[in-house]
Amino acid sequence: MKRMVWIRCLLGAGLGISISTVIAIVVSAMLGDGNYYAVHPQLIQDAGSELTAVVLQTVVSVLYGAAWGGASVIWEREDWGLTRQTLTHLVICSLATFPVAYLMRWMDRNVMGVVSYFAIFLAVYAGVWVFQFSRMKRRIARINRYMQQSE
C-alpha cells in the first residue's frame, strides 16, 4: 500500500504541473489583455521576481499534485464505505488545495474570495464525484448482467 501511495504521488506530481499550467492559461484569458501570465501577477510581487514566482509555483504544483495522487489510493480501501472514502478524500484534498490556491493567488485573499473558492471547489469536486459514481454504477450493472447471463 505504501509503495502504491508513492507511485501515485509521483504520477500526481506531473499532473500538478499540468494543472497549474492550465490555471495560468485560464487566469491569463480572464485578465483579457492578450498576454500570457505564467503566474498570477501579484505572485511575482510576493516572490520578488518572475523567475522566483514561476519556480515557487512549480514546486508547489508538484507537491499539490503529489497530495492528490497519493490521496487517490483512498478509493481502493475496500474495508471503508463510500461515505468514509469520500469524506477522507475530500478533507485531504481540501487541505492540500486551499493553501496552494491561497499562496499562488488563484483566489482573492478576502472573505468573498475564500467563500467563492470553497463554493467552486466543492461544486467541481461534487461534479467529478457524481460523474465517477455514475460511471462506476453503470460498470457494476454491466458486470452483474454479464454474471447473470453466464449462470
Residue frames as a rotation matrix with the C-alpha (Angstrom) as fourth column:
MET 1
0.569 0.822 0.000 0.00
0.822 -0.569 0.000 0.00
0.000 0.000 -1.000 0.00
LYS 2
0.457 -0.455 -0.764 2.79
0.153 -0.806 0.572 2.47
-0.876 -0.378 -0.299 0.88
ARG 3
-0.631 -0.701 0.332 4.54
0.410 0.062 0.910 1.71
-0.658 0.711 0.248 -2.40
MET 4
-0.146 0.675 0.723 1.32
0.974 -0.030 0.224 2.46
0.173 0.737 -0.653 -4.29
VAL 5
0.746 0.381 -0.546 0.95
0.520 -0.845 0.122 5.78
-0.415 -0.375 -0.829 -2.44
TRP 6
-0.056 -0.870 -0.490 4.48
0.046 -0.492 0.869 6.78
-0.997 0.026 0.068 -3.52
ILE 7
-0.686 -0.148 0.712 3.84
0.671 0.251 0.698 5.75
-0.282 0.957 -0.072 -7.12
ARG 8
0.302 0.889 0.344 0.61
0.939 -0.340 0.054 7.74
0.165 0.306 -0.938 -7.18
CYS 9
0.579 -0.171 -0.797 2.39
0.306 -0.860 0.407 10.72
-0.756 -0.480 -0.446 -5.60
LEU 10
-0.525 -0.850 -0.045 4.99
0.211 -0.181 0.961 10.66
-0.825 0.495 0.274 -8.37
LEU 11
-0.507 0.428 0.748 2.33
0.854 0.127 0.505 10.43
0.121 0.895 -0.430 -11.07
GLY 12
0.558 0.793 -0.244 0.34
0.827 -0.556 0.087 13.16
-0.067 -0.251 -0.966 -9.37
ALA 13
0.001 -0.647 -0.762 3.36
0.379 -0.705 0.599 15.46
-0.925 -0.289 0.245 -9.28
GLY 14
-0.888 -0.318 0.332 3.41
0.401 -0.181 0.898 15.64
-0.226 0.931 0.288 -13.08
LEU 15
-0.101 0.944 0.315 -0.32
0.900 -0.049 0.434 16.16
0.425 0.327 -0.844 -13.13
GLY 16
0.386 0.203 -0.900 0.08
0.739 -0.652 0.170 19.01
-0.552 -0.730 -0.402 -10.63
ILE 17
-0.618 -0.655 -0.435 2.38
0.193 -0.662 0.724 20.86
-0.762 0.364 0.536 -13.02
SER 18
-0.772 0.395 0.498 -0.13
0.569 0.081 0.818 20.31
0.282 0.915 -0.288 -15.82
ILE 19
0.252 0.930 -0.269 -2.98
0.959 -0.201 0.200 21.66
0.132 -0.309 -0.942 -13.71
SER 20
0.117 -0.246 -0.962 -1.01
0.480 -0.834 0.271 24.77
-0.869 -0.494 0.020 -12.74
THR 21
-0.901 -0.426 0.083 -0.28
0.251 -0.355 0.901 25.40
-0.355 0.832 0.427 -16.42
VAL 22
-0.361 0.859 0.363 -3.98
0.782 0.066 0.620 25.19
0.509 0.508 -0.695 -17.24
ILE 23
0.419 0.496 -0.761 -4.76
0.850 -0.509 0.137 27.54
-0.319 -0.704 -0.635 -14.37
ALA 24
-0.429 -0.646 -0.631 -2.17
0.305 -0.761 0.572 30.01
-0.850 0.053 0.524 -15.70
ILE 25
-0.896 0.149 0.418 -3.84
0.405 -0.110 0.908 29.88
0.181 0.983 0.038 -19.12
VAL 26
0.066 0.995 -0.072 -7.30
0.917 -0.032 0.398 30.41
0.394 -0.092 -0.914 -17.59
VAL 27
0.257 -0.031 -0.966 -6.10
0.668 -0.717 0.201 33.32
-0.699 -0.696 -0.163 -15.43
SER 28
-0.779 -0.596 -0.193 -4.39
0.246 -0.574 0.781 34.88
-0.577 0.561 0.594 -18.46
ALA 29
-0.650 0.614 0.448 -7.58
0.586 0.029 0.810 34.54
0.484 0.789 -0.379 -20.50
MET 30
0.304 0.813 -0.496 -9.67
0.950 -0.219 0.223 36.00
0.073 -0.539 -0.839 -17.68
LEU 31
-0.169 -0.431 -0.886 -7.41
0.487 -0.818 0.305 39.04
-0.857 -0.380 0.349 -17.44
GLY 32
0.560 0.664 0.496 -8.19
0.694 -0.048 -0.718 39.58
-0.453 0.746 -0.488 -21.11
ASP 33
0.584 -0.361 -0.727 -5.24
-0.379 -0.913 0.149 41.75
-0.718 0.189 -0.670 -22.12
GLY 34
0.898 -0.159 -0.410 -3.79
-0.349 0.310 -0.884 39.26
0.268 0.937 0.223 -24.63
ASN 35
-0.105 -0.986 0.129 -0.74
-0.873 0.029 -0.487 38.42
0.476 -0.164 -0.864 -22.50
TYR 36
0.500 0.136 -0.855 0.22
0.174 0.952 0.253 35.06
0.848 -0.275 0.453 -21.02
TYR 37
0.183 -0.388 0.903 0.97
-0.911 -0.413 0.007 35.12
0.370 -0.824 -0.429 -17.31
ALA 38
-0.295 -0.378 -0.878 2.90
-0.102 0.925 -0.365 32.04
0.950 -0.017 -0.311 -16.16
VAL 39
-0.568 0.167 -0.806 1.94
0.817 0.233 -0.528 33.01
0.100 -0.958 -0.269 -12.64
HIS 40
0.603 0.797 -0.037 -0.52
0.787 -0.586 0.194 35.46
0.133 -0.146 -0.980 -11.17
PRO 41
0.208 -0.553 0.807 0.93
0.246 -0.769 -0.591 38.99
0.947 0.321 -0.024 -11.45
GLN 42
0.670 0.076 0.738 0.56
-0.619 -0.492 0.612 39.53
0.410 -0.867 -0.283 -7.70
LEU 43
0.929 -0.367 0.043 2.63
0.294 0.806 0.513 36.38
-0.223 -0.464 0.857 -7.02
ILE 44
0.299 -0.849 0.437 5.53
0.676 -0.135 -0.725 37.99
0.674 0.512 0.533 -8.88
GLN 45
0.199 -0.167 0.966 5.39
-0.447 -0.892 -0.062 40.89
0.872 -0.419 -0.252 -6.44
ASP 46
0.891 0.192 0.412 5.09
-0.454 0.342 0.822 38.49
0.017 -0.920 0.392 -3.49
ALA 47
0.814 -0.566 0.131 8.07
0.554 0.824 0.120 36.41
-0.176 -0.025 0.984 -4.67
GLY 48
0.313 -0.717 -0.622 10.26
0.002 -0.655 0.756 39.33
-0.950 -0.238 -0.203 -5.71
SER 49
-0.581 -0.449 -0.679 10.80
-0.672 -0.204 0.711 38.25
-0.458 0.870 -0.183 -9.33
GLU 50
0.376 0.749 -0.546 9.02
-0.926 0.329 -0.186 36.44
0.041 0.575 0.817 -12.12
LEU 51
-0.155 -0.520 -0.840 11.54
-0.444 0.796 -0.411 33.58
0.882 0.309 -0.355 -12.12
THR 52
-0.953 -0.183 0.240 11.22
-0.288 0.309 -0.906 33.05
0.092 -0.933 -0.348 -8.37
ALA 53
-0.196 0.966 0.167 7.43
-0.828 -0.072 -0.556 33.08
-0.525 -0.248 0.814 -8.69
VAL 54
0.383 0.307 -0.871 7.49
-0.810 0.565 -0.157 30.50
0.444 0.766 0.465 -11.50
VAL 55
-0.560 -0.645 -0.520 9.89
-0.251 0.730 -0.636 28.24
0.790 -0.226 -0.570 -9.57
LEU 56
-0.842 0.302 0.447 7.73
-0.463 0.021 -0.886 28.58
-0.277 -0.953 0.123 -6.43
GLN 57
0.161 0.974 -0.162 4.57
-0.932 0.096 -0.349 27.78
-0.324 0.207 0.923 -8.35
THR 58
0.136 -0.178 -0.975 6.23
-0.634 0.740 -0.223 24.76
0.761 0.648 -0.012 -10.00
VAL 59
-0.855 -0.496 -0.150 7.44
-0.180 0.555 -0.812 23.34
0.486 -0.668 -0.564 -6.67
VAL 60
-0.615 0.701 0.360 4.08
-0.580 -0.093 -0.809 23.94
-0.534 -0.707 0.464 -5.02
SER 61
0.261 0.736 -0.625 2.30
-0.965 0.214 -0.151 22.39
0.023 0.642 0.766 -8.01
VAL 62
-0.354 -0.464 -0.812 4.45
-0.388 0.863 -0.324 19.26
0.851 0.200 -0.485 -7.74
LEU 63
-0.995 -0.022 0.099 3.54
-0.101 0.309 -0.946 18.94
-0.009 -0.951 -0.309 -4.05
TYR 64
-0.307 0.950 -0.062 -0.10
-0.812 -0.295 -0.504 19.69
-0.497 -0.104 0.862 -4.81
GLY 65
0.217 0.348 -0.912 -0.31
-0.850 0.527 -0.002 17.02
0.480 0.776 0.410 -7.49
ALA 66
-0.670 -0.536 -0.513 1.52
-0.193 0.793 -0.577 14.54
0.717 -0.288 -0.635 -5.29
ALA 67
-0.829 0.424 0.366 -1.01
-0.406 -0.006 -0.914 15.07
-0.385 -0.906 0.177 -2.49
TRP 68
0.165 0.935 -0.314 -3.94
-0.934 0.046 -0.353 14.43
-0.316 0.352 0.881 -4.86
GLY 69
0.035 -0.232 -0.972 -2.19
-0.663 0.722 -0.196 11.45
0.748 0.651 -0.128 -6.42
GLY 70
-0.898 -0.423 -0.120 -1.40
-0.172 0.589 -0.790 9.92
0.405 -0.689 -0.602 -3.04
ALA 71
-0.578 0.749 0.323 -4.94
-0.614 -0.139 -0.777 10.53
-0.537 -0.647 0.541 -1.83
SER 72
-0.036 0.607 -0.794 -6.32
-0.950 0.225 0.215 8.53
0.309 0.762 0.569 -4.75
VAL 73
-0.744 -0.269 -0.611 -5.44
-0.142 0.958 -0.248 5.25
0.653 -0.098 -0.751 -3.00
ILE 74
-0.754 0.541 0.373 -8.25
-0.501 -0.106 -0.859 6.00
-0.425 -0.834 0.351 -0.57
TRP 75
0.118 0.866 -0.486 -10.70
-0.991 0.072 -0.112 4.79
-0.062 0.495 0.867 -3.24
GLU 76
-0.073 -0.222 -0.972 -9.10
-0.448 0.878 -0.166 1.36
0.891 0.423 -0.164 -3.09
ARG 77
-0.874 -0.167 0.456 -9.73
-0.485 0.250 -0.838 0.85
0.026 -0.954 -0.299 0.62
GLU 78
-0.418 0.731 -0.539 -12.22
-0.106 0.550 0.828 -2.00
0.902 0.403 -0.153 0.48
ASP 79
-0.469 0.213 -0.857 -12.64
0.834 0.425 -0.351 -2.01
0.290 -0.880 -0.377 4.26
TRP 80
-0.807 0.220 -0.548 -14.06
0.073 -0.884 -0.462 1.54
-0.587 -0.413 0.697 4.14
GLY 81
0.144 0.926 0.349 -17.53
0.799 0.099 -0.593 2.53
-0.584 0.364 -0.726 2.98
LEU 82
-0.016 -0.082 0.997 -18.11
0.885 -0.465 -0.024 5.06
0.465 0.882 0.079 0.21
THR 83
0.876 0.389 0.285 -19.03
0.217 -0.846 0.487 7.82
0.431 -0.365 -0.825 2.68
ARG 84
0.711 -0.671 -0.210 -15.81
0.196 -0.099 0.976 7.41
-0.675 -0.735 0.061 4.66
GLN 85
-0.101 -0.751 0.652 -13.75
0.932 0.158 0.327 7.24
-0.349 0.641 0.684 1.48
THR 86
0.262 0.299 0.917 -15.40
0.732 -0.682 0.013 10.35
0.629 0.668 -0.398 0.08
LEU 87
0.983 0.162 0.088 -15.10
0.065 -0.751 0.657 12.41
0.173 -0.640 -0.749 3.26
THR 88
0.472 -0.878 -0.074 -11.49
0.407 0.143 0.902 11.38
-0.782 -0.456 0.425 3.86
HIS 89
-0.178 -0.517 0.837 -10.54
0.981 -0.033 0.189 12.13
-0.070 0.855 0.513 0.27
LEU 90
0.534 0.475 0.700 -12.40
0.543 -0.827 0.147 15.45
0.649 0.301 -0.699 0.35
VAL 91
0.961 -0.190 -0.199 -10.68
0.076 -0.511 0.856 16.54
-0.265 -0.838 -0.477 3.58
ILE 92
0.139 -0.978 0.157 -7.19
0.620 0.210 0.756 15.57
-0.772 -0.008 0.636 2.39
CYS 93
-0.200 -0.201 0.959 -7.66
0.961 -0.229 0.152 17.24
0.190 0.952 0.239 -0.98
SER 94
0.776 0.502 0.381 -9.21
0.396 -0.859 0.325 20.35
0.490 -0.101 -0.866 0.57
LEU 95
0.797 -0.529 -0.291 -6.30
0.150 -0.293 0.944 20.65
-0.585 -0.796 -0.155 3.00
ALA 96
-0.179 -0.878 0.445 -3.89
0.771 0.155 0.617 20.32
-0.611 0.453 0.649 0.09
THR 97
-0.077 0.213 0.974 -5.73
0.935 -0.323 0.145 22.64
0.346 0.922 -0.174 -2.30
PHE 98
0.844 0.534 -0.056 -6.72
0.521 -0.788 0.328 25.61
0.131 -0.306 -0.943 -0.15
PRO 99
0.459 -0.706 -0.539 -3.21
0.189 -0.515 0.836 26.68
-0.868 -0.485 -0.102 0.93
VAL 100
-0.475 -0.609 0.635 -1.97
0.743 0.109 0.660 26.24
-0.471 0.786 0.400 -2.64
ALA 101
0.167 0.640 0.750 -4.81
0.896 -0.416 0.156 28.35
0.412 0.646 -0.643 -4.06
TYR 102
0.918 0.168 -0.360 -4.20
0.344 -0.790 0.508 31.00
-0.199 -0.590 -0.782 -1.40
LEU 103
0.182 -0.953 -0.243 -0.41
0.267 -0.190 0.945 31.08
-0.946 -0.237 0.219 -1.74
MET 104
-0.566 -0.426 0.706 -0.43
0.737 0.121 0.665 31.02
-0.368 0.897 0.246 -5.56
ARG 105
-0.679 0.373 -0.632 -3.02
-0.290 -0.928 -0.235 33.81
-0.674 0.023 0.738 -5.69
TRP 106
-0.905 0.421 0.068 -5.51
0.286 0.480 0.829 31.59
0.316 0.770 -0.555 -7.51
MET 107
0.180 0.958 -0.221 -8.18
0.891 -0.064 0.450 33.21
0.417 -0.278 -0.865 -5.34
ASP 108
0.150 -0.058 0.987 -8.80
-0.180 -0.983 -0.030 36.63
0.972 -0.173 -0.158 -3.85
ARG 109
-0.590 -0.462 -0.662 -7.41
0.567 0.347 -0.747 36.98
0.575 -0.816 0.057 -0.36
ASN 110
-0.729 0.472 0.495 -10.57
-0.661 -0.674 -0.330 38.17
0.178 -0.568 0.804 1.34
VAL 111
-0.497 0.589 0.638 -13.70
-0.331 0.551 -0.766 36.63
-0.802 -0.592 -0.079 2.81
MET 112
0.560 0.750 -0.353 -15.55
-0.602 0.075 -0.795 36.59
-0.570 0.657 0.493 -0.53
GLY 113
0.020 -0.651 -0.759 -12.51
-0.927 0.272 -0.258 35.07
0.375 0.709 -0.598 -2.21
VAL 114
-0.874 -0.332 0.354 -12.41
-0.466 0.781 -0.416 32.24
-0.138 -0.529 -0.838 0.35
VAL 115
-0.108 0.925 0.365 -16.17
-0.299 0.320 -0.899 31.67
-0.948 -0.207 0.242 0.11
SER 116
0.572 0.278 -0.772 -16.03
-0.796 -0.038 -0.604 31.70
-0.197 0.960 0.200 -3.70
TYR 117
-0.430 -0.822 -0.372 -13.04
-0.855 0.504 -0.126 29.35
0.291 0.264 -0.920 -3.66
PHE 118
-0.818 0.115 0.564 -14.82
-0.257 0.805 -0.535 26.80
-0.516 -0.582 -0.628 -1.46
ALA 119
0.264 0.963 -0.046 -18.04
-0.421 0.072 -0.904 27.06
-0.868 0.258 0.425 -3.47
ILE 120
0.422 -0.180 -0.888 -16.18
-0.895 0.072 -0.440 26.44
0.143 0.981 -0.131 -6.73
PHE 121
-0.664 -0.748 -0.017 -14.01
-0.726 0.650 -0.225 23.70
0.179 -0.137 -0.974 -5.21
LEU 122
-0.579 0.502 0.643 -16.99
-0.228 0.657 -0.719 21.85
-0.783 -0.562 -0.266 -3.73
ALA 123
0.493 0.786 -0.372 -19.03
-0.579 -0.023 -0.815 22.22
-0.649 0.618 0.444 -6.93
VAL 124
0.131 -0.536 -0.834 -16.21
-0.915 0.259 -0.310 20.83
0.382 0.804 -0.456 -9.08
TYR 125
-0.831 -0.456 0.318 -15.48
-0.553 0.740 -0.383 18.07
-0.060 -0.494 -0.867 -6.55
ALA 126
-0.202 0.851 0.485 -19.17
-0.292 0.420 -0.859 17.09
-0.935 -0.315 0.164 -6.38
GLY 127
0.557 0.414 -0.720 -19.48
-0.777 -0.046 -0.628 17.14
-0.293 0.909 0.296 -10.17
VAL 128
-0.280 -0.745 -0.605 -16.48
-0.829 0.506 -0.240 14.88
0.485 0.434 -0.759 -10.65
TRP 129
-0.821 -0.009 0.570 -17.66
-0.419 0.688 -0.593 12.60
-0.387 -0.726 -0.569 -7.83
VAL 130
0.187 0.970 0.153 -21.16
-0.450 0.222 -0.865 12.23
-0.874 0.093 0.478 -9.34
PHE 131
0.438 -0.100 -0.894 -19.67
-0.887 0.116 -0.447 11.54
0.148 0.988 -0.038 -12.78
GLN 132
-0.611 -0.759 -0.225 -17.32
-0.684 0.649 -0.332 8.88
0.397 -0.049 -0.916 -11.39
PHE 133
-0.619 0.459 0.637 -20.05
-0.390 0.524 -0.757 7.35
-0.681 -0.718 -0.146 -9.23
SER 134
0.459 0.846 -0.271 -22.43
-0.636 0.100 -0.765 7.12
-0.620 0.524 0.584 -12.20
ARG 135
0.163 -0.505 -0.848 -19.74
-0.889 0.297 -0.347 5.60
0.427 0.811 -0.400 -14.37
MET 136
-0.845 -0.503 0.180 -18.90
-0.524 0.714 -0.464 3.00
0.105 -0.486 -0.867 -11.73
LYS 137
-0.253 0.843 0.474 -22.57
-0.463 0.325 -0.825 2.21
-0.849 -0.428 0.309 -11.16
ARG 138
0.600 0.434 -0.671 -23.03
-0.785 0.159 -0.599 1.54
-0.153 0.887 0.437 -14.89
ARG 139
-0.267 -0.794 -0.546 -19.92
-0.791 0.504 -0.347 -0.64
0.551 0.339 -0.763 -14.92
ILE 140
-0.828 0.019 0.561 -21.19
-0.425 0.631 -0.649 -2.69
-0.366 -0.775 -0.514 -11.97
ALA 141
0.227 0.972 0.066 -24.60
-0.577 0.189 -0.795 -3.09
-0.785 0.143 0.603 -13.63
ARG 142
0.408 -0.162 -0.899 -22.88
-0.864 0.250 -0.437 -4.33
0.296 0.955 -0.038 -16.79
ILE 143
-0.703 -0.707 -0.082 -20.82
-0.612 0.660 -0.436 -6.83
0.362 -0.256 -0.896 -14.77
ASN 144
-0.534 0.588 0.607 -23.94
-0.436 0.424 -0.794 -8.02
-0.724 -0.689 0.030 -12.95
ARG 145
0.527 0.731 -0.434 -25.78
-0.744 0.150 -0.651 -8.54
-0.411 0.665 0.623 -16.25
TYR 146
0.010 -0.631 -0.776 -22.85
-0.812 0.447 -0.374 -10.49
0.583 0.634 -0.508 -17.58
MET 147
-0.859 -0.340 0.382 -22.74
-0.511 0.618 -0.598 -12.61
-0.032 -0.709 -0.704 -14.42
GLN 148
-0.095 0.922 0.376 -26.49
-0.529 0.273 -0.804 -13.35
-0.843 -0.275 0.462 -14.66
GLN 149
0.560 0.282 -0.779 -26.18
-0.829 0.194 -0.525 -14.35
0.003 0.940 0.342 -18.30
SER 150
-0.274 -0.784 -0.557 -23.34
-0.715 0.553 -0.427 -16.75
0.643 0.282 -0.712 -17.57
GLU 151
-0.531 0.114 0.840 -25.24
-0.733 0.434 -0.523 -18.61
-0.424 -0.894 -0.147 -14.83
